[in-house]
Amino acid sequence: MLRRTFVRTGTLVTAAAFAGSLWQEAARATAPRGAGPYGSLGPPGADGVALPPGFTGRIVARTGRRVGGVLWHPAPDGGACFPDGDGWIYVSNSEIPLFGGASAIRFGPGGTVRGGYRILSGTNLNCAGGRTPWNTWLSCEEILRGRVFECDPYGSRAAMPRLAMGRFRHEAAACDPDRQVVYLTEDEPDGCFYRFVPSHWGDLTAGRLEVLCASSGTGAVTWRRVPDPGASPEATRHQVGDARHFAGGEGCHYAEGVCFFTTKGDNRVWAYDAENESLEVVYDADSPLTGVDNITGTPSGDLYIAEDGGNMEINLITADRVVTPFLRVTGHARSEITGPAFSPDGSRLYFSSQRGARGDAAGTDGVTYEITGPFRH
């Protein structure tokens, strides 16, 4: 059973705990900075990233420079990793108007770059997205009546729009293979939280779009079908009267029966318990995590949450409720951290500084990083 958990500034107040391997046996505890499982951050390295002891970083791509044969895109945003024989692939969106799309870097053993290529072109403000269990990438357009594109990270098949998943300001997607649905966030000040129920799992061309409905902020919820996913003329978030609205939906991540998602307008991390159809707040504070955005996780139950602004950190929320910085990018005050994703073996974390040190709105100074170290699995 999912039971209520709140984090307050400086103190983690836990009424009880989530069931399952992710969130168990929590008790009242403080959450000071640097109190996480990896220790305090050290001084920034040559790449400008401050890390805990035992971790190292490197820059793998820069906007406007070639990496593995592809010119790396501006404003790198949401990302994911995919297995590739004895190596892996990191996919990254481009959040720019009209020419957004997504690119991929292919890595070999030891992290050597084997190649780079485009997997999606000619789309608009591709923000976040999500990985599917059948190893495709869902790239989401963050525009009015935006679309979801299903992309082949291996570069063999053309990307396809999945219009049945709705036309709205899409942010992120997270697949729930247990219930065979895809959760979707909406980046609007009064955005909704959706799930797409495909007619056949593994095929997203047809299905039913539903919106989460609730009478209060947390607790039991229901789902109702969105009458017109095409949003013409009425926006999807306005079609169901008792839909629950959220202050700017951002990243989402599914694991062990729980879909975690973030809302930037109130700086919260939420948890939807899919088994019991209940909604709770995991984090609601001003420090140490601020500017909540993209989110990912590990099998150990650790959540990694990127900051949009703030002090340019990826913060960790552990299964025992410790909230602490994991890394900090220095000298990029006008940027945001995007696209955190782990390699398939969990030994490497990829992410980007979308606007880099220059911080220009066009994202022409984007930087993509790789962090290696003793991550908890």
C-alpha positions in Angstrom: 0.0 0.0 0.0 1.2 3.5 -0.8 1.1 5.7 2.3 1.8 9.4 2.6 5.3 10.7 2.6 6.3 14.4 2.8 9.7 16.0 2.6 10.1 19.4 4.3 13.0 21.8 4.1 16.0 20.4 6.0 14.0 17.5 7.5 12.5 14.4 6.0 9.1 13.8 7.7 7.9 10.3 7.0 4.5 9.1 8.2 5.2 5.7 6.7 6.7 4.2 3.6 6.0 3.0 0.1 5.8 -0.8 -0.3 7.9 -2.6 -2.7 11.7 -2.7 -3.3 11.8 1.1 -4.0 10.5 2.6 -0.8 10.5 0.6 2.3 11.1 0.8 6.1 11.6 4.6 6.2 11.7 6.3 9.5 12.0 9.9 10.7 15.3 11.3 9.5 17.1 14.5 8.7 18.3 15.2 5.2 21.3 17.5 5.4 23.3 18.3 2.3 26.1 15.8 1.7 24.4 13.1 3.8 23.8 10.8 0.9 25.3 7.4 0.3 28.3 8.7 -1.7 29.5 11.5 0.6 30.0 15.2 0.0 30.8 16.7 -3.3 34.5 17.4 -4.1 35.8 20.4 -6.0 34.8 20.6 -9.7 37.1 18.8 -12.2 38.5 20.1 -15.4 35.0 19.6 -17.0 33.4 21.8 -14.3 31.5 19.0 -12.6 31.7 18.5 -8.8 31.3 14.8 -7.9 31.5 12.6 -4.8 34.7 10.6 -4.1 35.2 7.7 -6.5 33.3 9.2 -9.5 34.8 10.7 -12.6 33.3 12.6 -15.5 34.1 13.5 -19.1 32.4 15.5 -21.8 31.2 13.3 -24.7 29.5 15.9 -26.9 29.2 19.7 -27.5 26.7 21.5 -29.6 28.0 22.3 -33.0 30.9 19.8 -32.8 31.0 16.4 -34.5 30.7 13.3 -32.4 30.9 10.0 -34.1 30.0 11.6 -37.5 27.0 13.7 -36.4 27.0 17.4 -35.6 25.7 17.5 -32.1 22.4 19.3 -31.8 21.6 22.6 -29.9 19.7 22.5 -26.6 20.1 18.9 -25.7 17.2 17.8 -23.5 15.6 14.4 -22.6 17.6 11.3 -23.1 17.8 7.5 -22.6 20.2 4.6 -23.0 19.7 1.4 -25.0 21.7 -1.9 -25.2 23.7 -2.4 -28.4 25.6 -5.7 -28.5 28.8 -5.3 -26.4 28.1 -1.5 -26.1 25.2 0.9 -25.7 23.5 3.9 -27.3 22.6 7.3 -25.7 19.7 9.2 -27.3 19.2 12.9 -26.8 16.4 15.3 -27.9 16.9 18.8 -29.2 14.6 21.4 -27.7 14.7 24.0 -30.5 11.9 25.3 -32.7 11.2 23.7 -36.1 14.5 21.7 -36.3 14.4 19.9 -33.0 14.4 16.1 -33.4 16.9 13.8 -31.7 20.4 12.3 -32.1 22.2 9.2 -30.9 25.7 8.3 -29.8 26.8 4.7 -30.2 29.4 3.5 -27.6 31.6 0.5 -27.6 33.2 -1.4 -24.7 35.0 1.0 -22.3 32.9 3.9 -23.5 34.7 4.4 -26.9 32.5 6.4 -29.3 31.6 4.2 -32.3 29.3 6.5 -34.1 26.7 9.2 -34.1 23.6 9.8 -36.2 20.2 11.5 -36.3 17.1 9.4 -35.4 14.5 12.2 -35.8 14.4 15.5 -37.7 12.1 18.3 -38.6 10.1 18.3 -35.4 9.5 21.1 -32.9 10.9 21.7 -29.4 11.6 18.1 -28.6 11.8 18.3 -24.8 11.7 15.0 -22.8 10.3 11.6 -23.7 10.8 8.1 -22.5 12.2 4.7 -23.4 9.9 1.7 -24.2 10.4 -1.9 -23.1 10.7 -2.8 -26.8 13.7 -0.5 -27.1 12.3 2.5 -28.9 12.5 6.2 -27.9 9.4 8.3 -27.4 10.3 11.9 -28.3 7.8 14.5 -27.1 7.1 17.9 -28.6 6.6 20.6 -26.0 4.3 22.9 -28.2 0.6 23.5 -28.5 -0.9 20.3 -29.9 2.5 18.7 -29.7 3.0 15.1 -30.8 4.8 12.0 -29.6 7.2 10.4 -32.1 8.3 6.8 -31.7 12.0 6.6 -32.8 14.4 3.8 -33.6 17.6 4.5 -31.5 19.5 2.1 -33.7 18.8 4.3 -36.8 17.3 1.6 -39.0 13.7 2.7 -39.1 12.0 6.0 -39.7 10.4 7.8 -36.7 6.6 7.7 -36.7 4.1 10.1 -35.0 1.8 8.4 -32.5 -1.2 10.7 -32.7 -3.5 8.5 -30.6 -1.3 9.5 -27.6 -2.8 13.0 -27.7 -2.0 16.4 -29.0 -0.9 18.6 -26.2 2.3 20.2 -24.7 4.0 16.9 -24.2 6.9 16.7 -21.7 7.8 13.1 -20.6 6.6 9.5 -21.0 7.1 6.5 -18.8 6.1 2.9 -19.7 4.4 0.7 -17.2 4.8 -2.9 -18.6 2.8 -4.4 -15.7 -0.4 -2.6 -16.6 0.6 -2.1 -20.2 0.1 1.7 -20.3 2.3 4.7 -20.9 2.1 7.7 -18.5 2.5 11.2 -19.9 3.1 14.6 -18.3 2.0 17.9 -19.7 4.0 21.1 -19.4 1.2 23.7 -18.8 0.6 25.8 -15.6 -2.6 23.7 -15.3 -1.4 20.6 -17.1 -2.7 17.1 -16.5 -1.3 13.6 -15.9 -2.3 11.1 -18.6 -2.0 7.5 -19.4 -2.2 5.9 -22.8 -3.7 2.4 -23.1 -2.7 1.0 -26.4 -5.0 -1.4 -28.2 -2.0 -3.9 -28.3 1.0 -3.6 -26.0 4.0 -2.9 -28.1 2.1 -1.0 -30.8 1.3 2.6 -30.0 -0.6 3.4 -33.2 -4.0 3.1 -31.6 -5.5 3.1 -28.2 -7.3 5.1 -25.5 -6.0 8.3 -23.9 -7.1 8.8 -20.3 -6.6 11.6 -17.7 -6.1 11.3 -14.0 -9.0 12.6 -12.0 -9.1 13.4 -8.2 -11.2 15.4 -5.8 -8.2 16.5 -3.8 -4.5 16.9 -4.0 -3.5 13.4 -2.9 -5.2 10.1 -2.1 -7.4 7.9 -4.3 -7.7 8.8 -8.0 -9.7 7.5 -11.0 -9.1 7.7 -14.7 -11.5 9.0 -17.4 -11.2 8.8 -21.1 -10.3 12.0 -23.0 -13.0 12.4 -25.6 -10.9 14.0 -28.3 -7.1 13.3 -28.0 -6.6 15.4 -31.2 -7.5 18.5 -29.2 -9.5 20.2 -31.9 -10.8 22.6 -30.9 -10.7 22.0 -27.1 -7.4 21.3 -25.3 -7.2 17.8 -23.8 -6.7 19.2 -20.3 -10.1 21.0 -20.5 -12.2 18.1 -21.8 -12.9 16.2 -18.6 -14.3 18.4 -15.8 -12.9 16.5 -12.8 -9.4 16.1 -14.2 -6.6 16.8 -11.7 -4.4 19.7 -12.7 -0.7 20.1 -11.9 1.6 23.1 -12.0 3.8 22.3 -15.0 4.4 18.6 -15.5 8.1 17.7 -16.2 9.9 14.3 -16.0 8.4 11.0 -15.1 9.9 7.6 -14.2 8.2 4.2 -13.6 9.5 1.5 -11.3 8.1 -1.3 -9.2 4.4 -0.3 -9.5 5.1 3.5 -8.9 5.2 6.3 -11.5 7.2 9.2 -10.1 6.8 12.6 -11.8 7.8 16.2 -11.1 6.0 19.5 -11.3 8.1 22.7 -11.7 5.4 25.2 -10.6 5.4 24.0 -7.0 8.8 22.2 -7.0 7.2 18.8 -6.1 8.0 15.2 -6.8 4.8 13.1 -6.9 4.2 9.3 -6.8 1.3 7.6 -8.4 0.8 4.1 -7.0 -0.5 2.2 -10.0 -1.6 -0.9 -8.0 -3.8 1.0 -5.6 -4.6 4.0 -7.8 -3.4 6.5 -5.3 -1.5 9.8 -5.5 1.0 11.1 -3.0 3.8 13.7 -2.6 7.3 12.5 -2.2 9.1 15.8 -2.1 7.7 19.3 -1.3 10.5 21.6 -0.2 12.7 24.5 -1.3 16.1 22.9 -0.4 18.3 21.1 -1.3 16.4 20.2 -4.5 15.0 23.2 -6.5 13.8 23.6 -10.1 12.7 19.9 -10.4 12.8 18.6 -13.9 13.9 15.4 -15.6 14.0 12.3 -13.4 15.4 8.8 -13.6 16.1 6.0 -11.2 18.1 2.8 -10.4 17.0 -0.7 -9.3 18.2 0.1 -5.8 15.3 2.6 -5.5 17.4 5.8 -5.8 15.8 8.6 -7.8 18.0 11.1 -9.7 16.4 14.4 -10.3 17.8 17.1 -12.5 17.5 20.8 -11.7 16.3 23.4 -14.2 18.4 26.3 -12.9 18.8 26.2 -9.2 22.4 25.6 -8.5 22.7 23.2 -11.5 22.6 19.9 -9.5 21.4 16.4 -10.0 19.9 15.5 -6.6 19.4 12.1 -5.1 16.3 10.9 -3.2 17.2 7.6 -1.7 14.7 4.8 -0.7 15.3 5.7 2.9 14.3 9.3 2.2 17.7 11.1 2.2 17.7 14.1 -0.2 21.1 15.2 -1.2 23.1 16.6 -4.1 24.8 13.9 -6.3 26.6 16.3 -8.6 26.9 20.0 -9.5 27.8 21.7 -12.7 29.7 25.0 -12.1 29.9 28.0 -14.3 26.6 27.3 -16.1 24.3 29.6 -14.1 21.8 30.3 -16.9 21.5 26.7 -18.1 19.5 23.6 -16.9 20.4 20.0 -16.4 18.6 17.6 -18.8 18.5 14.0 -20.0 19.8 12.0 -17.1 20.0 8.3 -18.1 22.0 5.3 -17.0 23.8 2.9 -19.3 22.3 -0.6 -19.4 24.7 -2.0 -16.9 24.1 1.0 -14.5 27.8 2.0 -14.4 27.5 5.3 -16.3 25.2 8.3 -16.0 24.6 10.6 -19.0 23.2 14.1 -18.9 23.5 17.5 -20.5 23.8 21.1 -19.6 21.3 22.4 -22.1 22.6 26.0 -22.6 26.2 25.5 -21.3 28.4 28.3 -19.9 27.1 31.0 -22.3 23.5 30.3 -21.3 22.0 31.6 -24.6 18.3 30.8 -25.2 19.1 29.0 -28.5 21.2 26.4 -26.7 24.2 26.8 -28.9 26.6 25.9 -26.1 25.0 22.7 -24.9 27.3 20.1 -23.3 26.6 16.4 -22.8 28.5 14.5 -20.0 29.2 11.0 -18.9 29.8 10.1 -15.2 31.4 6.8 -14.2 31.6 5.4 -10.7 30.3 3.0 -8.1 26.6 3.6 -8.5 24.3 1.6 -6.3 22.4 -0.9 -8.3 
